[in-house]
Amino acid sequence: MGRCVGKEWNCGQSIEPDAGKQSRIVCRQYDEFRKTGQLDITDDDLKFATLMYDAVIWFQDYFFGQMLLDSWENAKREYVPRRKNSKNAEAYAQLPETFSVNDVMRVLDIEQGAAMKQCQRWALHGFVERQKRGRYKKAVREIVV
C-alpha cells in the first residue's frame, strides 16, 4: 500500500496497491481524497499510467539492457557446477586401480577393521569389486557426491 506524501503535506491515508497509477490521481484530487478517501479514475489517468509504465521499462532497457545481457552471458560462461568432496571420495581417488585393505588403511589413516568395513561399503554401493580376500578393484573412476 502506498501513502499520499508530499513536501508540504502528508495526508497519511492509505491508497490502493496500484500506487503508480494513483499518485497522479491523488495529487490532482487531493482535497476530495482527503475528505472522502475516494478517487475518480478516468481514461486519461489509465493512459497516463500506461505511458509512465512504458517509459520506465524503455529507460531501464536502454540504460541497463546490454549490461544485464552481458552479465547473464558471463555467468553462463563462468558457471561451474558445485562439487562436494568428501574424505571418502578423495581417498578413493588416491587409490590405485587395484588395491588392498592396507592401501585403504594408509590413505584414510584408519585401522584394519575400519578399512575392511569401508571396502565392504564401497563394494555394497558398487564402487569396487572384490577380487580376493583383502584385494579390490575399482568399478568406477570416481565417487561423485
C-alpha positions in Angstrom: 0.0 0.0 0.0 1.2 3.5 -0.9 0.8 6.6 1.1 -0.1 10.1 -0.1 3.1 12.0 0.8 4.5 15.3 -0.5 6.9 18.0 0.5 4.4 20.2 2.2 1.8 17.7 3.3 1.3 14.1 4.5 -2.3 13.0 4.4 -1.4 9.7 6.0 -4.2 7.8 4.3 -3.5 4.6 2.5 -4.3 4.3 -1.1 -4.7 1.3 -3.4 -1.8 -1.1 -4.2 -1.5 0.5 -7.7 0.3 3.5 -6.2 2.0 4.3 -9.5 -1.4 5.0 -11.2 -2.9 6.5 -8.1 -0.3 9.0 -7.0 -1.1 11.3 -10.0 -4.8 11.0 -9.3 -4.3 11.7 -5.5 -2.3 14.8 -6.3 -4.9 16.0 -8.8 -7.8 15.3 -6.4 -6.1 15.8 -3.1 -8.7 17.9 -1.4 -11.5 15.5 -2.3 -9.4 12.5 -1.5 -8.7 13.9 1.9 -12.4 14.4 2.7 -13.8 11.2 1.3 -10.9 8.8 0.7 -12.3 8.2 -2.8 -10.7 8.7 -6.1 -12.3 9.1 -9.6 -10.1 7.3 -12.1 -10.6 8.4 -15.7 -9.5 7.0 -19.0 -6.8 9.7 -19.2 -5.5 8.6 -15.8 -5.2 5.0 -17.1 -3.5 6.2 -20.3 -1.0 8.3 -18.3 -0.2 5.3 -16.0 0.4 3.1 -19.1 2.6 5.8 -20.7 4.6 6.0 -17.5 5.0 2.3 -17.2 6.2 2.0 -20.9 8.6 4.9 -20.3 10.1 3.3 -17.2 10.6 0.0 -18.9 12.1 1.6 -22.0 14.6 3.6 -20.0 15.6 0.6 -17.9 16.2 -1.4 -21.1 18.0 1.5 -22.7 20.4 2.1 -19.8 20.8 -1.4 -18.3 19.7 -3.8 -21.0 23.1 -4.6 -22.6 24.8 -4.7 -19.2 22.2 -7.2 -18.0 22.6 -9.4 -21.1 26.4 -9.3 -20.7 26.2 -10.3 -17.1 24.0 -13.3 -18.0 26.4 -14.4 -20.7 29.4 -14.0 -18.3 27.5 -16.1 -15.7 26.8 -18.8 -18.2 30.5 -19.0 -19.3 31.8 -19.0 -15.8 29.3 -21.4 -14.3 31.0 -24.5 -12.8 28.7 -27.0 -11.0 29.4 -27.2 -7.3 31.0 -30.4 -6.3 31.2 -31.5 -2.7 34.3 -33.5 -1.9 34.2 -35.9 0.9 37.0 -37.6 2.7 36.0 -41.0 1.2 35.8 -39.6 -2.3 39.2 -38.1 -2.1 40.7 -41.2 -0.6 39.1 -43.3 -3.3 40.7 -41.1 -6.0 44.1 -41.6 -4.4 43.9 -45.4 -4.5 45.4 -47.4 -7.4 43.2 -49.3 -9.9 43.7 -52.5 -7.9 44.3 -52.0 -4.1 44.4 -53.8 -0.8 42.9 -53.1 2.6 46.4 -51.9 3.6 46.3 -49.2 0.9 42.9 -48.0 2.3 44.4 -48.0 5.8 47.3 -45.9 4.6 45.2 -43.4 2.6 42.4 -42.9 5.1 44.7 -43.2 8.1 42.4 -45.8 9.9 42.8 -49.2 11.5 42.4 -52.5 9.7 38.9 -53.2 10.9 37.6 -49.8 9.8 39.4 -50.2 6.4 37.8 -53.6 5.8 34.4 -52.1 6.7 35.0 -49.2 4.2 35.9 -51.6 1.5 32.7 -53.6 2.2 30.6 -50.4 2.0 32.3 -49.4 -1.3 31.5 -52.9 -2.6 27.9 -52.7 -1.4 27.5 -49.4 -3.3 29.1 -50.8 -6.5 32.2 -48.6 -6.3 34.6 -51.6 -6.1 34.6 -55.3 -6.9 36.2 -57.8 -4.6 38.9 -59.9 -6.4 40.0 -62.0 -3.5 40.3 -61.7 0.3 41.7 -58.2 1.0 42.1 -57.2 -2.6 39.7 -54.9 -4.5 39.4 -53.4 -8.0 37.8 -50.0 -8.7 34.5 -50.3 -10.6 34.1 -46.6 -11.1 36.7 -43.9 -11.8 35.5 -41.5 -9.1 32.9 -41.2 -6.4 30.7 -38.2 -7.0 28.9 -36.8 -4.0 
